[in-house]
Amino acid sequence: MLGEILQWTYPADAALSHWLRHHPNLGARDRSEVAEAVYDVLRHLRRYRQFGESGVGPASRRLAILGLNATLGAEALEEGLDAAEAEWLKRVSQIDLSTLPRAVRGSIPDWLDERLALMDSPDTLVEALNRQASLDLRVNPLKVERDAMLTELQQSAGRYEPVAMPFSPWGIRMEGRPAINRWPQFENGSIEVQDEGSQLLALLVAPRRGEMIIDFCAGAGGKTLLLGALMRSTGRLYAFDVSAARLARAKPRFARSGLSNVVPVVIDSENDARVKRLAGKAQRVLVDAPCSGIGTLRRNPDLKWRQHPQALAELGQLQERILNSAARCVAPGGRLVYATCSLLAEENEVQAERFLASHPDFERVDAAEILASRCENLKLEGPYLQLRPDVHGTDGFFAAVFERKKKGAATDTAAGADAVVAAEAADADLLEDGIPDEQSDREPETATATATTPAAVDSQAGDDAQLIPESAASEAVSDPAADAGKQDKPA
């Protein structure tokens, strides 16, 4: 199984879940231990491979030994190792990691090490990216207050140490990986899985009742859910995505949430005619752009091995096209939010500055000013929202906020009226294609990174991966929220 994952044909969580489904006789503890060891190998693959060069036997076995040693301890392996393996393991376990180059010590490819070296405190950043992330939950504001849910979870799930998040007013953080897809709070739509950084996007978008909002790259709907709740299920919230499968997986989440204002729309591309029909009509547009996902390495450690520089260049072109197209939908005085789950400047600040340079009708809005009243503990440097796991305890995250300059009061009034008319007239057209009621079996939609096909990741991927490995290792591994935004299982 480890050898199959290391071929990078499918994302690690999809391949692991597929393997576990085909081994139903494994107990919950065994499944959890297998998953933990696999993820440990993915986090430390480069260093483990270097250590394995001095060992004997199949390379995949040496990697598995190192992963199990890290997660279970040497004593658990004693009966399963021969004398040569035991001696090798003892020898490599005594290596002083501080003597290794950062790229080897932190097990990242050279191209990524070069980019992270340009950031502040790269050593601590790399260390944080290799730690297992907490489980971040978000309450549904339509159904429950955060404090009430926190009290409930402290009583019913106290062993997972639920605490209020430091920044998000809706967030609860837990340790471990409980199978929350079985919890009544999840089943009735009171809680969802969502990284804290992702939750803060809703504060930047700041949707209001009755508005027309577009979630331009909705994925499996994680951010759509929160936006709709903040709109109190009024107005119209269009959830655009190029993947019918992802939007189909979002439908159970929308149903659980109690929202009635979400309009899921499958589009062919960023230039779809249905997008053009909403030109200048939306008060708020969120672009959670496909990206490298480097900020989610705590949850998706395989991404650092599936990405490469040329794929990043192609992703940059896609991000620019999507942002330009989404900008056309923004009404005068409206807001555009561009976000990624990446740490890399070429996907973040560079894109934001390029957009401003080519769109004189937009101006930048300081993210810190928007967040000041709701996130007093969050200190930002510069005009953007930039989060790091070593500083903020979140996934790596970036967001830039732009507003379209107003053309005058008369234009604003007309734009508001047009938005209502457009919403009523466009719904039939937008829903004409619809989304399938049931997802059909198909090959994964997002290929691994190649010279021509970048492995694009939306920010929702970080949220999805929070249910891996322990929830995926439990007996029930298939749930719309656990699979949200992910590829279909390997054939």
N, C-alpha and C positions, 0 to 999 in steps of 0.2 A: 504494500500500500504506500509506504513512504517513497519507494522508487517511482510509483506512478505520479505522485504529487510533484516530485522533483522534475518531471518532464514538462511541467508548467502548461499542460494542455488545458486545464481548468483551474479556476481559483481554488485555493487550498480548502476553504470551508465547504465549497460545493463537492469537491472530491472526497473529503473526509466524511461528510454527511452521507454521500452515496455509498461509501464503503461500510459505514456503520449500519445503514439500512439493510445491507446484504449480509450482515452478521448479527441477526436478531438474538442469537443465543448468548451473546455477551451480556454480562450483568452490568448494572449501572456504574458500579465502581470501576470495572475493567474498561468500559467505554470511556469514562472520564480520564482514566490514566493514559489510555492510548492517545486521546485527543491532546492532553497536556504535553505529552512527550513529543508529538508531532509538531505542535506549535513552538516548543522549545527549540527543536532542531531548525525550524524556519527562522526563528529569531537569531540564532547563533550559527547559521549555516557556514559562513565563510571561515570562522574560527574552528568549527568542528571539522570541516574538511581539511584544514591545515593540520590539525591534530591527528586526523585519521591517516595522513600520509605515512606516519611511522608505525601504523598498526598492521594487523594481518587479517585475512578474511575479506569477505565482500564489503565494499565501501558503504553500502546502505546499512549493513549490520553495525558497522562501526559508528555511523551516525546515530542509529537507534540506541546503541549502548550509551552514548554520550547524552542523548536526550533523556533516557530513563534514569541515568545516574543523577542528572540535574533535578529531575522531578520526584523520583522515588528514593534516591540515596543509594550508595554503594552496597549496603548490606542486603538490599532487596535483590541485587543482581548476582550475589555470590554463587548461588547454585547454578546459574545459567551461563557462567563464563568459564572457559578453559583457562589453563594456567597462563598462556601467552596473553590472552585478552585481559586477564586480571592484572598482570604486570604492566601492560600498556596503559590501562585505565589509571592505575596508580601513578604512573610516570607523568601522564599528561595533566592529571589533576593537580600536580604540584607546580605547574608552570605559573610564574608570576605574570598575570595578565597586564599589569601596568607597564611591562617591558615591550608589549606588542604595539605596533602602529594603531592609531585610532580606527582605521578602516577594518583592520583585522580584529581588534579587540571588540569593536562594536558591530562587527559583521555587516558592513555595508559595502556596496560596490564603489570603486574608485570615483566614478563620475558623480555619485551622490555625496561622497566625502568631500570632494572639491567644492561642491555647492554649499554644503552645510558649514564648511570652514569659513565661508564669508560672513556667517552670522555670529552674533554674540554668543559666547560660551558654548562652542560646538561640542565639547566633550560631554557636558551635562545634558545637552540636547540629545545626543546619540544614546546615552545611557537611558534617558527617559523613554525614548522610542522603542527600546528593547524590554521595557517593563510591561507586565500584564496590566491592562487598563481595568478600571473599576466598571461597574454596571451603572449606567446613567439612565434614569427614568424621568418621565415628565407626566405631570397630572394633566387631565383634560379640564380646562377651566370652565367648560360648560357643565361639568358634572360634580366637581369636588374642589375644595380648597387644598392647597399644598400642605398646610399645617395639620388639617384633619386627616389627610392620607398618610402623612408621616407618622402620626400617632398610631394609626391603624396598623401600619407596617411594622412599627417598633414592637407592637404587641404580637402580631401574627408571624413576623419574619425577623425577629430580633437577632437571630444568629448571623444574619447578613449585614448587620450594623448599618441600618439606613440612617442617613443624615441629610439635612437640607444642604443644597448646593450653595456655594459662596456667592455666585453671580446671578444665576437664573432664578426668577421668582416662582417658577413652576417646577424646579428640578429637585430630585431626590437621588442621592448617590448610595450605592450599596457595594459591598465586597462580595467576591465569589460570583458564581454563575448559576443562580437558581433558575429552574425551568418555569419562568413566569408565565409562559403561554398556558399554563394550567391554573393559574391563579384567578379567582373570581374577579378581582380588580382589573385584570387584563381582559378577561372575557366580556365584561360589561362596558369596556371602553373608558374606564376611569384613569388608566395609566397606559403609557406607551414607552417604548425604548427610544431614547434620543440623546445623543451626546450634548453636554452643556453648551459647547460652542455653537452647535447647530440650533439650539433653542434661542440663543441670543439673536439669531438672524431675524426672528419675528419682531423683536424690539426695534431693530433697524428698519424693517419694512413698515412697522407701525400702521397696520391696516385699521380702517374705521368702518363702522356700521354702514351698510348700504352702498359701499364702493364697489367698483369693478377692479378686481385684483387678478393678476396672472402669475402663476407659478410656472415659469417657462420650461424648466427641466424638472418636472415633478417627481420622476422616478416612481417609487412605491408610496409616495404621499406623506412621508414623515413630517416635512415642514408644512405641507398643505393642511394637514390636520390642525396644527397650531394656529395658522393664519385664519382658518375658517372659524375656529373657536373664538379668537379675538374679535372677529367680525360678528359674533353672536349669531352665527348661521344666517346672516342677512346679506343682501347684495349678491354679487356673482363672483365666484372664485374659479377661474379656469385653471385646470391642471393639465398642462401640455407635456407630452413626451413622445419620442419617436418609437418607443417600445410598447406595443400592445400588451405584451406579457407583463411588463412591470406595472402598467396601469391596472391590469386585471388583478394582479396580486394586491393592489391597493383597495379594491372594492370592499373586501371584508373589513378593512380598517376604517373606511369611511362609514360603513354600516354600524360598526361598534361605537363610533364616535358620536353618533346622533346628529351629524351635520346634514343639512339639506340644501346648502348653497354651493356645493362643489360640482363642477361640470368637467369630467375627465374627457380629454380630447387627444386622440392619437394623430400626430402630425407626421408628414413625410420627411420634413427637414425644417431647418430654421427659416426657410423661404416658402413654407407652405402657404397656399392661398388663404387658408383659414386664419393664419396669423396676420396676413396683410389686411384682412377685413376689420381687424381691431386697431388699425393704425391710429394713434393719437387718442385712444378712447380710455385707457386704463389709468387709474390714479396711482396704482402701485404695481411694479413688475419686479419679481425676484428671479434672478438667473443664478441658480445653483449649478455652475458649469461643470461638465465632464472634465476631470483633471487626473493627474497622476496618482492621487490618493496618498502621497507621501506623508501627509499629516496623520494618517490613520494606521501607521505601521504597528502601533501597539496592538491593534485588533486584526490587521491584515499584513502580517510580516512577509508574506510571499510577494507583495507588490514590489518590494525593492529589487527582487530578482526577475520580475516580469516586465519591468520598465527599462527603458534605455534612452539615451539622449535624442536619437532621431524621432522616437515616438513622442517625446516631449515637444519637439519642434512642430510635429503634425497636430498635437493637441492644442498648441498655442494658436495655430491657424483656425482650428475649429472653435476655440473659445472666442476669438475675435469675431468670427462670423456670427456666432450665436448672440453675443453681446450687441453687435450692431443691429441685428434683426429685432431683438427684444426692445431696443431703444426706440424703435419706430412706433411701438405700441403705447408709449408713455404720453399721457396728456400734458399740455402746458401746466406747469406747477406740480406735476406728478413726480414720483420718486422711483428710481431704478437702483436696485441693490445687486451687485455682482459678488459672488462668493465662490470659494473653493475650499476643499479640505487638503490643501497643499501648503507646504512651507517654502516653496521655491519662488524666488522673485519673478522669474520669467512667466509664471502663471498668475502672479498676483499684482505687485506694484507696477511691473512693466505693462501688463494689460490695462490697468487702470489709467496710467499716464498716457498710453497710446490712445485710449478711448477719448480722454479729455482733449487731446491734441486734435483729434479728427471730428469732434462734435462740439463746436463752439456754442451750440444752443443748450448745452448742459453745463452745470457747475457742480463741483465737489462739495459734499456736506461732511463735516467733521463727525466721525462715528462716536467719539468720546462725548460730544455735546448731546447727541441723541440718547446715549446710554446713561448719562450722568444722574438722572433722576431715579433710575431703576436699578442701577448697578454701582452703588457708591464705593464698593470695595475693588472695583475693576479700574486699574490705572493703565492707561494706554499712552504710548508715545507715537506721535504722528497722527495723521488724519484718518488712518484705517484701523479696522479691527484686526489685530494680529494676535493669535493665541498660540501658546506652546505648551506641550505636556510638562516640561520641566519647570515652567513658571506658573502656569495657570491650572495645571492638573486636568486639562482637556486634551482632546485631539488637536493637532496642528490645524489652525483655521485662519482664513482670511476673508475680509469683506470690505468692499468699497461702496459708498453711497453717493449717488448723483441725483440731482433734481433738474428737471427741464425748466428753463426760464419761462416765465409767464409772458403772455403777449398783451395783457390788459384785461380789465374786468369783463368787458363784453365778450371777449374770446373765451374767458373762463366759464361764463354762464352758458355760452353755446356749447362748450366742450362737455359740461356736465349734462346738458340735455341730450347731446349726441350720444353720450355714454349709455344713457337709459334706453334710447331708441336702438342703439347698436346691439345692446345686450338682448333686447326682446327680438330683434330681427335676425340676429346672428345665431341664436341658440339652435334653431332648426338646422341651419347649414352646418354648424360645428358638430352637432350630434348625429348628423346624417350617417357618418361612418361608424360612430360609436366605438365601443370596446367589447370584446367577446365576453359572454357571461361565464365561460369556463376556459381556463388556459389549456391549450393543446400541447401535447408533448412535442418538443422541438430541440434542435441542437442549441447550445449556448449562443446568445446573440452577440456577446462581446468577445472577440478573439483575443488570444494572448498577444502581447506586444511583438510586432515584427517590424521589419523596415518600412512596411506600408500600412500596417494596422496597429495604431497605438491602443494600449489597454486603458480605455477611458473609465474613470471611476467617478460617480457622483458622490456628493457628501453624505448621502443616505447610506452609502456602503459602510461607513464607519459605525452607524447606528445598528445596521443589520448584524455586523460582526460581533456585537456585544453579546449575542446569544450563543456564541461559539467560544470555547469548546464545550463547556459543561452542559449547557442546555441541549446542544446538538448531540451530546453523548448520552443524554437521557433516553428513556424508551420512546418518548414521543418527540420526533425531531422535525416533523413537517408542520409548519404553521405559517400562515401568510406573513406575520410580522417578522418571524425569524428569517424568512426567505426574501423579504421585501428588498427590491432593488438588486437582487442577485440573479445569476444566470440559472437556467434550468439545470436539472441534474445531468451528469454525464451519461451519455448513452452507453 
